Amino acid sequence: SKRNPWEYLCIIHDKMDTAKTAIPRMRVITKAISGAGQLPMNVTGLVAHGHGDGAFAHYTPSSWPSDPNATIASLALGFRRLEGPPLRESRALFPYPPANSLFAALLRGKSRCVNVIPQMDPDKCIGAVPLAKNLYLQLDNSSKDNKNQFLMGYLSLLVARGVFKEIQVGFLLVGHTHEDIDAYFSHLSCKLKNENTYVLADLMKSFMTSQKLCFMPEFIQ
C-alpha cells in the first residue's frame, strides 16, 4: 500500500570524532606551528528522511560537555528546522547574535559559508510542513550521550505533548556502528586533509561543500 510521505520521519543522528575537527587545522604542519594549540569542536550531524529530506550540522565548542543535554539540544534544533520552510537566504543560517565574547569570536567570519547555500527552484519550493506523526530515531550506541534516562524522558515528553504519536529508537550493534552519516563524515575528513581550516566558518563551509548533500550549519550556544 502507498504511504503518505509526510507520515513517517526517520532521523539519523551521530557525532564526529573531535580530533578530526579541531581548529585551526593546517594542510602542511611546519616547525613554526607544530607546537601551537588547537580548539576541539564537536560536530554533530543530523540527516532527516521522509520530511523534506534535510541535513544539518550542529557545532559546539569543546567547553560544552558531551552529555544528554547536547544531544537533546541538537534534536530540538533539528525539529525546529524541519518544521519551518527550507532555507532560501543566507541570513537564516545564523538568526541569533552571539551570546558572549567567546561565541562572538567563534562566529567571526560566518559570512564565508552563506554563499554556498544550494539554489532552490522557486517552482519546487514548499512552505512549512508539520512534522510527521511517527518518528524513527537512529542513534549511536553510547550510554553517555544517547542511551540514558534523560534522553528517553525527553522523547517521552514529545509523545506526551503530542509532538509525535509514536517514537521508535534504534541503536546499532556494538562493533557495527557505521551509518550512512558516517560516509558524509568521511568526505569531510578527506576535504580537511587537503585544505587549511583556520576558523569555525571555514569548517562549516567545508562540510557544506564536501559532498552533494549540503549540511546546513547551526551553532549551538
PyMOL commands that set and color helices and strands:
alter all, ss='L'
color gray80, all
select helices_A, chain A and resi 18-20+68-83+90-92+101-106+110-116+149-160+180-193+200-209
alter helices_A, ss='H'
color red, helices_A
select strands_A, chain A and resi 8-15+41-49+55-61+134-139+166-171+216-219
alter strands_A, ss='S'
color yellow, strands_A
deselect
rebuild
show_as cartoon
